[in-house]
């Protein structure tokens, strides 16, 4: 008989047991959701549910595997709280009086008040409230329930004191109410224990199926949890370094807040390494902690699967299938080095400069964050190998654009990253890039596959992004502009103009997906766009030619025929557009797609 392997077991444990685990460090709260995100009303409602004996959901605990130490003994793995962090943190805050860290990284106290005179049998009665100044002045309320759970609490004296403040209160009623409140510690919470033998994918699947909120945890979440719970190897500091860097990249102004509220971390070399973010306003690459982990793992460990990173963060030896302290120690050492490499000002700014030198100057032009992540992996690995800077720039530029054009990291990115790193290490970067250029960007790609792929109305397609990057790289002027470049327009929220105006095409019966084709778009100044308005190409192009031959200036400042021809070539406008009617629109699209593809080809060759 085939027996199904037990993946979990369930128990019911007392609230006091869960809090004892948290206080002693036996259960580790990994701060997957950082920082504490519940509001005070949710904390109050949790206490109210426990008090009334309502269910409060399951906690999901993943047992960390035991690790073999250098002397051959084993360390007992801690319990990692995969789901239920907010509930446990709320209980520690309200019952034990612990501080929590809010979204501003400031430690705060959450106080919940209790009314011992309330009608506990009425589900609508106000038994608990979030403490406020009015409640503090009202002697009926016990303003902070954590006072009743302290180690030196004397219930008899407390009831006497309460009744002295409330002369109409019945001592027996108050005594029974306090007893019932403190009895919450013996109420039961369901706990699902996941086996330490489970792989990360199975743990993630169980989480999704059990968690009623449906919030899916990623492999990066599990990696962060493994990092955060390892105090022996300074995991909490490393987790903060990753979290803080990603937050400061988006909100530089929080540097002072972190410095003020987390003084211990502010003294670490990691905080010193990210000091430059205080004044940083560049938003081309604002990595999430998932992005940062992927880059560090790829650059420092030469691997792409974050599930492998989770295993290494547990000390797993992939050959012996055992968990060993030397591997754990080495993994955390390299993680720390990787954080410093990633956060290094010179590294980060040089990498951004390389991406911008390829013409990708705005975040909306980059359709694949995974391509950006791998480009940074490549930069850091080539730098570590001592490759000359000029060669690093060339290889990173070309590979980044190739990966976007071919959608290389859109399918199974982790496996592809893994294979690419191995190939680069095996044959060398020069051979690797050139082989893939010949295989992926052949003549057939430029002449047939790319024009066909550009039959899209998706303005965020990688092909339109590459076309605009080519215009930036070649320093093209805006459509019908004499002085303002495409770069200027993209950096300042340019408008996209339809060469064949949308309303004309709609009236002719063309669908949205057809009249919004990317081959019908040009980047232009808003005033030129407004001047063209809904005029047919035959009309406004005739007026433009009149303009460059001494006529009135209606569209920008181009006043020379050769200058106009050059501008139209920059924007891949096919010859004879001034003679095209609405029925010629499909032919216009086909001709312009071919020209745009050739422009991108020339651009790639220039990288």
Secondary structure, 3 states (H helix, E strand, C coil): CCCCCCCEEEEEEEHHHHHHHHHHCCEEECCCCCCCCCCHHHHHHHHHHHHHCCCCCCEEEEECCCEECCCCCEECCCEEEEECHHHHHHHHHHCCCCCEECCCCCEECCCEEEECCCCCCCCCCCCEEECCHHHHHCCCEECCHHHHHCCCCCHHHHHHHHHHHCCCCCHHHHHHHHHHHHHHHHCEEEEEEECCCCCHHHHHHHHHHHCCCCCCCCHHHHHHHHHHHCCCCCHHHHHHHHHHHHHHHHCHHHHHHHHHHCHHHHCCHHHHHCHHHHHCCCCCCCCCHHHHHHHHHHHHHCCCCHHHHHHHCCCECCCCCCEEHHHHHHHHHHHHHHHHHHHCHHHHHHHHHHHHHCCCCCHHHCCCHHHHHHHHHHHHHHHHCCCCHHHHHHHHHHHHHHHHHHCCCCCCHHHHHHHHHHHHHHHCHHHHHHHHHHHHCCHHHHHHHHHHHCCCCCCCCHHHHHHHHHHHHCCCECCCCCCCEHHHHHHCCCEEEECCCHHHHHHCCCCHHHHCCHHHEEEECHHHHHHHCCCCHHHHHHHHHHHHCCCCCCCCCCCCHHHHHHHHHHCCCCCCHHHCCHHHHHHHHHHHHHHHHHHHHHHHHHC
